Amino acid sequence: MYNAIIDALGMSDLNLIDFNISALSSSPSSEAKVSIKVESD
């Protein structure tokens, strides 16, 4: 699912991917935070 976030932004930064994987592994609520964080960045 994190790939969809990155694809939507047209990005393929490895650090961003790693950040998303780590956050999604923590808890479902983290997914929403990742989306907001990525869009803000």
Buried (B, 14 or more C-beta within 10 A) or exposed (E): EBEEBBEEEEEEEEEBBEBBEEBBEEEEEBBEEBBEBBEEE
